Amino acid sequence: MANVVVMGSQWGDEGKGKIVDWLSERADVVVRFQGGHNAGHTLVIGNTTYKLSLLPSGVVRGRPSLIGNGVVVDPWALMKEIEQLRSQGVTIDRDVLHIADNASLILPLHGELDGIREDASADATKIGTTRRGIGPAYEDKIGRRAVRVCDLTSRDAVAARVDVLLAHHNPLRRGLGHAEADRDTLVNQLMEIAPKILEFACSGWRFLDEKKTKGCRILFEGAQGTMLDIDHGTYPFVTSSNTLAGQAAAGSGVGPGTLDYILGITKAYTTRVGAGPFPTELHDEIGRGLGERGHEFGTVTGRERRCGWFDAVMVRQAIKIAGITGIALTKVDVLDGMEELKVCVGYELNGERIDYFPNGVENQAGVVPIYETMEGWSESTYGARSWADLPATAVKYIRRIEELIEAPVALLSTSPEREDTIMVKDPFAD
């Protein structure tokens, strides 16, 4: 049986939570491999809604789940999330949750620095950060200043790492006009939370190697989306990690040969949270209607999402960059009742037609979408569980998307309910 990577093909918020939950019943292990608690996955199971940020979606189903080394972990946010799920009746113990002991930690000063920088930025240069400290934590990881999960086993180790960290942060804080972080307070905070985190700590790569040896099916769960990738996204309006499928290997401790099927979660229209270029954005009643019908608010921040037409150029580019095998198309039902639909099939830049999304802030802001208009449908697709339940024009829209993005639809989601999913191709089938 195959191992599957689930990742977003747009700017995040594509509906990965539901798809991962749907796939988790077919998986033996679920792994989160990048990002932090800036990501949000919403799972609807029966009458209960679960909102996850750091925890892999598999925990809700009782699947053994790993927070990989590629994730930056806020230990206080993690414990709050665990307690919230426990209050909803979810069992989270050492049999279910595992945390790679070489994962780096997000500390209170990281969130503070995130906010300080964003507040000091002019409106035009604001990134739209969630102010959760993810970026500064990744900076410290790359700068070899980070405190990691494995350091929590010793007060001396924590104190030594904090000294290295503050040698960088305190001069920076002074330069920005803020008080220095207190060493002893930070050390004490870490030692207080340490036992709660160490309960779940393990050697992540060994955990996965054992599962692979037993023939377990592994589901790798990504956060954000391809166009928020630190290298390949709309830089600098991106997240602070690599969001592509290749990061599933590096961020969890397996070889790239372990990744058999790459499933790109793709919304039937386009949304974005925060600042940055968005060629197909709609600033009219149509855009507002998509947002209202699609309940387009960020799981983590509650921020209203920007909405626009489906951008086939961008998704095709994401598919090629990430090596996506097939897509899970979500929220088709949000398009119900629209007389006509538009799909971006190319861009115009400086008077020339191009078939790719260029790099560079000015070029990305300057592209003008070229649209193809398609007939909409009046019938409902909500809750459809077979192709026969779909209007002919909805099927035509889906088939046209497949042609334009050069990838097949493997799964089709027609509501937030996990069972309202049409499987065309089982990603776990070898």
Backbone torsions as a table, in degrees:
resi	resn	phi	psi	omega
1	MET	NA	149.5	-174.8
2	ALA	-82.8	157.5	167.8
3	ASN	-99.5	142.5	-170.6
4	VAL	-123.0	136.6	171.8
5	VAL	-105.1	128.5	175.1
6	VAL	-108.4	124.7	-178.7
7	MET	-145.5	160.8	178.6
8	GLY	-86.5	144.8	-179.1
9	SER	-105.5	1.4	-179.3
10	GLN	-124.5	-128.2	-179.9
11	TRP	-105.3	33.6	-177.2
12	GLY	82.3	179.2	178.8
13	ASP	60.9	30.4	-177.1
14	GLU	-87.1	-6.1	-178.0
15	GLY	102.5	29.6	-177.4
16	LYS	-64.4	-34.2	-175.7
17	GLY	-57.9	-49.2	-179.5
18	LYS	-62.8	-43.6	-177.3
19	ILE	-66.3	-42.0	177.8
20	VAL	-62.7	-41.5	177.5
21	ASP	-62.1	-42.5	179.5
22	TRP	-62.7	-40.3	-179.4
23	LEU	-77.4	-23.9	-173.5
24	SER	-63.3	-25.7	176.4
25	GLU	-67.8	-21.9	179.5
26	ARG	-95.6	-11.0	-178.5
27	ALA	-98.0	158.4	175.4
28	ASP	-100.4	-26.1	-177.4
29	VAL	-142.7	142.1	175.8
30	VAL	-122.3	134.6	-176.1
31	VAL	-125.4	130.9	169.7
32	ARG	-98.6	127.5	-167.5
33	PHE	-119.4	-3.9	177.3
34	GLN	-161.1	171.4	178.0
35	GLY	83.5	-167.6	179.7
36	GLY	-146.0	-150.8	-178.3
37	HIS	-87.8	21.5	168.7
38	ASN	-84.0	-17.0	179.0
39	ALA	-85.9	149.4	178.5
40	GLY	-135.6	128.7	175.1
41	HIS	-120.3	129.6	178.2
42	THR	-107.3	127.0	177.4
43	LEU	-116.5	131.1	176.5
44	VAL	-112.9	113.9	-179.2
45	ILE	-124.8	109.9	-174.6
46	GLY	64.0	-123.7	178.8
47	ASN	-99.9	9.3	-176.0
48	THR	-110.9	134.8	176.4
49	THR	-108.3	128.5	178.2
50	TYR	-113.2	131.2	178.0
51	LYS	-112.6	117.4	-177.0
52	LEU	-113.4	145.5	175.8
53	SER	-124.1	-53.0	179.8
54	LEU	-101.2	-35.7	-174.0
55	LEU	-70.9	137.1	172.9
56	PRO	-61.2	145.7	-176.0
57	SER	-62.9	-21.4	-178.7
58	GLY	-63.7	-21.2	-176.7
59	VAL	-63.3	-31.4	-178.9
60	VAL	-65.6	-29.3	179.7
61	ARG	-95.0	3.5	179.7
62	GLY	76.9	15.7	178.5
63	ARG	-80.3	137.4	173.3
64	PRO	-54.0	127.8	-171.9
65	SER	-133.4	142.4	-177.6
66	LEU	-121.7	130.0	165.4
67	ILE	-89.1	109.5	-171.6
68	GLY	-77.7	172.2	-177.7
69	ASN	-66.3	-18.6	179.0
70	GLY	-78.8	-8.0	179.2
71	VAL	-90.0	142.3	169.7
72	VAL	-98.4	126.9	-167.1
73	VAL	-110.4	120.3	169.5
74	ASP	-87.8	107.3	-173.5
75	PRO	-63.5	-32.9	179.6
76	TRP	-72.2	-41.5	176.8
77	ALA	-65.2	-37.8	179.6
78	LEU	-63.4	-46.5	-179.0
79	MET	-65.5	-35.9	177.2
80	LYS	-63.8	-41.2	179.3
81	GLU	-66.5	-41.2	177.9
82	ILE	-60.9	-46.0	-178.9
83	GLU	-65.0	-35.9	177.9
84	GLN	-63.2	-45.5	-179.6
85	LEU	-68.0	-37.2	176.7
86	ARG	-61.5	-37.0	179.1
87	SER	-67.6	-19.2	177.1
88	GLN	-95.1	8.5	175.3
89	GLY	92.1	9.2	179.9
90	VAL	-88.4	129.7	177.6
91	THR	-84.4	121.2	177.0
92	ILE	-127.4	105.2	179.4
93	ASP	-136.8	-169.7	-175.7
94	ARG	-68.6	-17.6	176.1
95	ASP	-77.6	-24.7	-176.4
96	VAL	-99.4	-49.8	-172.3
97	LEU	-106.0	134.1	175.4
98	HIS	-133.0	141.6	178.6
99	ILE	-124.2	125.1	178.3
100	ALA	-59.9	128.5	-174.7
101	ASP	-74.0	-7.0	175.3
102	ASN	-102.1	15.8	173.4
103	ALA	-75.6	142.2	179.8
104	SER	-86.4	152.1	-175.5
105	LEU	-100.8	146.3	169.0
106	ILE	-94.9	125.8	-178.1
107	LEU	-107.3	163.5	-179.4
108	PRO	-53.7	-35.6	-178.5
109	LEU	-67.3	-22.8	178.0
110	HIS	-68.9	-44.5	176.9
111	GLY	-64.3	-38.4	178.1
112	GLU	-62.2	-44.8	-179.3
113	LEU	-64.9	-39.1	177.0
114	ASP	-55.4	-48.3	-179.6
115	GLY	-68.3	-40.7	179.8
116	ILE	-58.8	-46.4	-178.9
117	ARG	-65.7	-43.9	-177.9
118	GLU	-64.8	-40.9	179.6
119	ASP	-66.4	-29.8	-178.7
120	ALA	-81.7	-11.0	-177.6
121	SER	-83.1	145.7	172.0
122	ALA	-68.2	156.4	-176.8
123	ASP	-53.1	-38.9	-176.0
124	ALA	-70.0	-19.1	-176.9
125	THR	-110.4	4.5	177.2
126	LYS	-67.3	136.0	-178.2
127	ILE	-83.0	-27.9	-174.0
128	GLY	89.4	30.0	-179.3
129	THR	-61.0	152.0	175.7
130	THR	-79.8	-3.2	178.3
131	ARG	62.5	29.0	-179.8
132	ARG	-94.4	-2.5	177.3
133	GLY	88.8	9.7	-175.8
134	ILE	-64.9	-49.3	-179.4
135	GLY	-59.0	-53.5	177.8
136	PRO	-58.5	-34.4	178.6
137	ALA	-66.9	-40.8	176.1
138	TYR	-66.3	-35.7	176.3
139	GLU	-59.4	-44.4	-179.3
140	ASP	-68.9	-33.6	175.9
141	LYS	-62.2	-49.2	180.0
142	ILE	-67.4	-33.1	178.6
143	GLY	-80.7	2.8	177.7
144	ARG	61.8	34.4	177.7
145	ARG	-109.9	-3.7	-168.1
146	ALA	-68.4	151.8	165.3
147	VAL	-93.8	130.3	-177.5
148	ARG	-111.3	166.8	-179.0
149	VAL	-55.3	-42.5	-177.3
150	CYS	-64.3	-22.5	179.1
151	ASP	-71.5	-19.7	-175.0
152	LEU	-69.4	-9.6	-179.1
153	THR	-73.6	-13.9	-175.0
154	SER	-140.6	129.7	176.8
155	ARG	-62.9	-37.9	179.5
156	ASP	-62.9	-41.9	179.8
157	ALA	-64.9	-42.1	178.4
158	VAL	-62.5	-45.8	-178.6
159	ALA	-61.9	-40.7	-179.8
160	ALA	-65.1	-42.1	-179.8
161	ARG	-68.9	-37.6	179.1
162	VAL	-65.0	-37.3	177.4
163	ASP	-61.3	-43.3	178.2
164	VAL	-63.4	-41.9	-177.8
165	LEU	-64.2	-47.5	-175.7
166	LEU	-72.4	-22.3	175.1
167	ALA	-62.3	-23.5	175.3
168	HIS	-93.7	-46.9	-170.6
169	HIS	-73.6	-39.0	-175.0
170	ASN	-66.7	-42.9	173.7
171	PRO	-61.2	-36.5	178.7
172	LEU	-64.6	-44.0	179.3
173	ARG	-64.0	-40.8	177.7
174	ARG	-61.9	-42.2	-179.3
175	GLY	-64.5	-25.9	179.0
176	LEU	-93.3	5.2	176.3
177	GLY	80.8	26.8	-179.7
178	HIS	-121.8	154.9	-179.0
179	ALA	-66.2	152.5	177.5
180	GLU	-67.1	151.9	173.0
181	ALA	-76.0	140.4	-177.9
182	ASP	-85.2	123.1	-175.6
183	ARG	-60.1	-53.4	-173.9
184	ASP	-64.1	-37.6	178.4
185	THR	-61.7	-44.0	-178.7
186	LEU	-66.5	-43.0	178.2
187	VAL	-61.4	-44.6	179.9
188	ASN	-63.6	-40.3	177.7
189	GLN	-60.9	-42.9	-179.0
190	LEU	-67.6	-40.8	-179.3
191	MET	-69.6	-29.1	178.3
192	GLU	-69.9	-39.8	-178.0
193	ILE	-83.9	-18.1	-172.4
194	ALA	-51.0	-50.6	-176.7
195	PRO	-59.8	-33.9	-178.8
196	LYS	-69.4	-33.0	179.9
197	ILE	-83.0	-41.8	-177.6
198	LEU	-64.3	-21.4	176.4
199	GLU	-56.1	-30.1	-175.5
200	PHE	-106.8	-2.1	-173.0
201	ALA	-71.3	144.6	177.3
202	CYS	-158.2	172.3	170.6
203	SER	-81.4	105.2	-172.5
204	GLY	-59.6	-44.1	-176.7
205	TRP	-66.9	-34.7	178.4
206	ARG	-69.7	-40.2	177.3
207	PHE	-57.1	-47.0	-179.1
208	LEU	-71.8	-35.0	178.4
209	ASP	-62.7	-40.3	177.6
210	GLU	-63.4	-41.2	179.7
211	LYS	-66.5	-40.9	178.2
212	LYS	-62.9	-41.5	-179.7
213	THR	-61.0	-32.6	179.4
214	LYS	-82.9	-1.2	179.3
215	GLY	80.2	21.0	-178.8
216	CYS	-71.1	147.1	174.4
217	ARG	-87.2	125.6	-175.1
218	ILE	-109.7	132.1	176.6
219	LEU	-110.3	118.3	-179.2
220	PHE	-98.6	121.4	-172.5
221	GLU	-107.2	116.7	178.3
222	GLY	-92.6	166.6	177.5
223	ALA	-122.9	163.3	-176.8
224	GLN	58.2	-144.1	-177.1
225	GLY	-153.3	170.5	-176.0
226	THR	-55.9	-41.4	-175.6
227	MET	-78.9	3.9	170.4
228	LEU	-107.5	6.6	178.6
229	ASP	-63.0	139.8	-175.9
230	ILE	-61.2	-28.8	179.6
231	ASP	-98.3	-42.3	-169.3
232	HIS	-107.0	1.0	-179.2
233	GLY	-91.6	-166.3	-177.2
234	THR	-83.3	65.4	-178.2
235	TYR	-58.9	135.2	7.5
236	PRO	-91.2	7.2	-178.7
237	PHE	-86.5	66.1	-173.2
238	VAL	-138.2	174.7	172.6
239	THR	-85.2	-178.4	-171.5
240	SER	-101.9	14.5	-179.8
241	SER	-135.9	167.3	171.4
242	ASN	-79.3	127.0	-175.9
243	THR	-103.2	0.0	-174.6
244	LEU	-77.8	167.6	-176.6
245	ALA	-60.4	-33.7	180.0
246	GLY	-59.4	-27.2	179.1
247	GLN	-68.9	-20.2	177.6
248	ALA	-59.9	-35.3	178.7
249	ALA	-74.0	-54.2	-177.9
250	ALA	-65.5	-34.0	-174.7
251	GLY	-85.5	2.3	178.5
252	SER	-134.1	-14.9	175.8
253	GLY	92.6	37.7	174.3
254	VAL	-127.6	162.0	176.2
255	GLY	-77.2	155.7	-178.3
256	PRO	-62.4	-22.6	177.6
257	GLY	-67.1	-13.2	178.7
258	THR	-74.0	-21.0	-174.5
259	LEU	-89.5	106.4	-173.2
260	ASP	-94.8	-41.1	-176.4
261	TYR	-133.1	129.3	-179.8
262	ILE	-108.6	113.0	-178.3
263	LEU	-102.8	116.9	-179.8
264	GLY	-95.2	113.2	178.4
265	ILE	-75.1	127.3	-170.3
266	THR	-136.6	122.0	178.4
267	LYS	-78.8	146.4	-176.8
268	ALA	-71.4	-7.6	168.8
269	TYR	-135.5	-164.3	-176.3
270	THR	-126.7	140.0	174.2
271	THR	-135.7	160.8	175.8
272	ARG	-152.3	141.4	174.6
273	VAL	-107.4	136.8	175.9
274	GLY	85.7	-168.4	-173.6
275	ALA	-82.1	168.4	175.7
276	GLY	123.2	163.6	-177.6
277	PRO	-64.9	148.5	-178.1
278	PHE	-156.1	85.9	-171.3
279	PRO	-57.1	-37.7	-173.9
280	THR	-98.4	15.1	-178.4
281	GLU	-60.5	140.5	179.4
282	LEU	-110.4	124.9	179.9
283	HIS	-106.9	39.7	-175.1
284	ASP	-136.6	-168.3	-178.6
285	GLU	-63.3	-32.0	179.1
286	ILE	-64.7	-45.6	178.7
287	GLY	-63.6	-42.3	178.4
288	ARG	-65.4	-36.3	178.6
289	GLY	-65.0	-40.9	176.7
290	LEU	-60.3	-43.3	-179.4
291	GLY	-64.4	-40.0	-179.4
292	GLU	-70.2	-47.1	-178.3
293	ARG	-69.0	-33.4	-178.2
294	GLY	-88.8	0.0	-178.1
295	HIS	50.6	54.7	-171.9
296	GLU	-86.0	81.6	174.3
297	PHE	-133.3	139.1	-176.8
298	GLY	-61.0	135.0	179.0
299	THR	-62.2	-40.0	-176.5
300	VAL	-84.5	-48.3	-170.3
301	THR	-98.2	-21.3	-174.4
302	GLY	76.4	3.9	-178.8
303	ARG	-70.1	142.9	177.6
304	GLU	-68.0	134.6	179.2
305	ARG	-87.2	143.6	172.7
306	ARG	-76.7	142.3	-174.3
307	CYS	-126.3	149.4	177.9
308	GLY	-162.7	-179.7	-179.7
309	TRP	-68.8	161.4	177.8
310	PHE	-63.8	131.7	-179.1
311	ASP	-108.0	95.1	-177.0
312	ALA	-70.3	-27.9	179.1
313	VAL	-65.3	-47.4	-178.6
314	MET	-65.9	-43.7	-178.7
315	VAL	-66.4	-40.0	177.0
316	ARG	-61.0	-39.8	177.6
317	GLN	-64.1	-42.4	178.2
318	ALA	-61.5	-40.0	-179.5
319	ILE	-63.3	-40.3	-179.3
320	LYS	-73.5	-40.2	-179.6
321	ILE	-66.9	-42.2	-173.4
322	ALA	-90.0	-11.1	-178.3
323	GLY	71.7	35.2	-177.4
324	ILE	-67.8	131.2	-178.3
325	THR	-81.9	-43.8	179.5
326	GLY	-157.4	166.3	-176.7
327	ILE	-114.9	156.3	167.3
328	ALA	-107.6	110.9	-176.8
329	LEU	-89.0	123.2	-174.5
330	THR	-115.7	160.5	172.2
331	LYS	60.5	31.0	173.7
332	VAL	-60.4	-33.1	-177.8
333	ASP	-63.1	-23.5	179.4
334	VAL	-65.4	-23.2	-179.2
335	LEU	-85.6	-4.9	179.6
336	ASP	-55.6	138.1	173.9
337	GLY	85.8	1.3	179.5
338	MET	-90.2	132.0	-175.8
339	GLU	-67.0	-39.0	178.0
340	GLU	-143.4	154.3	-179.2
341	LEU	-126.4	150.8	176.7
342	LYS	-121.3	144.5	177.6
343	VAL	-128.6	130.4	177.3
344	CYS	-75.5	120.9	-177.3
345	VAL	-113.5	-1.6	179.0
346	GLY	-177.4	174.3	176.9
347	TYR	-127.5	156.7	167.6
348	GLU	-113.0	128.6	178.8
349	LEU	-133.7	118.5	-179.7
350	ASN	53.1	41.2	175.9
351	GLY	83.9	-2.2	-179.9
352	GLU	-114.3	146.6	176.1
353	ARG	-87.0	132.0	177.7
354	ILE	-128.2	156.6	-176.5
355	ASP	-116.3	27.4	178.6
356	TYR	-147.7	162.1	178.1
357	PHE	-93.6	113.5	-171.8
358	PRO	-75.1	163.2	171.3
359	ASN	-86.7	164.5	178.7
360	GLY	97.4	130.1	-175.9
361	VAL	-57.6	-45.9	-176.8
362	GLU	-66.6	-42.7	179.4
363	ASN	-65.5	-42.3	-179.0
364	GLN	-66.3	-36.1	178.1
365	ALA	-75.1	-20.3	-174.0
366	GLY	-93.7	-10.2	-177.9
367	VAL	-70.7	141.9	177.5
368	VAL	-113.6	123.9	-176.7
369	PRO	-68.3	142.8	172.5
370	ILE	-107.1	122.7	-171.2
371	TYR	-105.9	149.3	166.5
372	GLU	-112.6	129.7	-177.5
373	THR	-96.6	134.3	-179.5
374	MET	-126.7	155.9	178.5
375	GLU	-72.2	136.5	175.8
376	GLY	-86.6	-165.3	179.5
377	TRP	-142.1	147.0	-178.9
378	SER	-95.1	-22.6	-179.3
379	GLU	-72.9	160.9	-179.9
380	SER	-88.0	136.4	171.6
381	THR	-103.4	-2.8	-174.5
382	TYR	-61.0	124.8	176.6
383	GLY	81.4	3.9	179.6
384	ALA	-60.3	139.1	-178.6
385	ARG	-124.5	8.5	174.8
386	SER	-153.6	159.2	178.9
387	TRP	-60.9	-31.5	-178.9
388	ALA	-64.9	-22.2	179.7
389	ASP	-82.0	-7.5	-174.6
390	LEU	-94.0	142.8	172.6
391	PRO	-61.1	149.0	-177.9
392	ALA	-59.8	-37.4	-179.0
393	THR	-71.2	-28.4	175.4
394	ALA	-68.8	-41.2	177.0
395	VAL	-62.9	-40.2	178.8
396	LYS	-62.1	-41.0	178.4
397	TYR	-62.3	-44.2	-179.3
398	ILE	-64.7	-44.3	-179.8
399	ARG	-63.8	-37.0	178.9
400	ARG	-67.0	-39.3	176.5
401	ILE	-60.0	-44.5	178.3
402	GLU	-56.6	-42.8	179.9
403	GLU	-63.4	-44.7	-174.5
404	LEU	-70.8	-36.7	-176.8
405	ILE	-91.3	-8.9	177.2
406	GLU	62.2	42.3	177.4
407	ALA	-154.9	147.2	-178.0
408	PRO	-83.6	156.1	171.0
409	VAL	-83.4	116.8	178.5
410	ALA	-91.5	-35.7	179.1
411	LEU	-135.0	147.0	176.5
412	LEU	-129.1	122.0	-178.9
413	SER	-102.3	130.9	-175.4
414	THR	-119.6	7.1	173.3
415	SER	-172.4	170.9	176.4
416	PRO	-68.1	-17.2	-179.4
417	GLU	-70.3	133.1	-172.9
418	ARG	-61.9	-32.9	-177.1
419	GLU	-77.5	-15.0	177.7
420	ASP	-83.9	66.5	-176.0
421	THR	-140.1	129.0	178.1
422	ILE	-100.2	118.7	179.3
423	MET	-97.0	118.7	175.3
424	VAL	-93.2	-40.2	179.9
425	LYS	-137.3	126.3	177.6
426	ASP	-78.3	111.3	-178.9
427	PRO	-59.1	-25.7	-178.6
428	PHE	-82.9	-9.0	179.8
429	ALA	-72.4	128.5	-175.3
430	ASP	-70.2	NA	NA
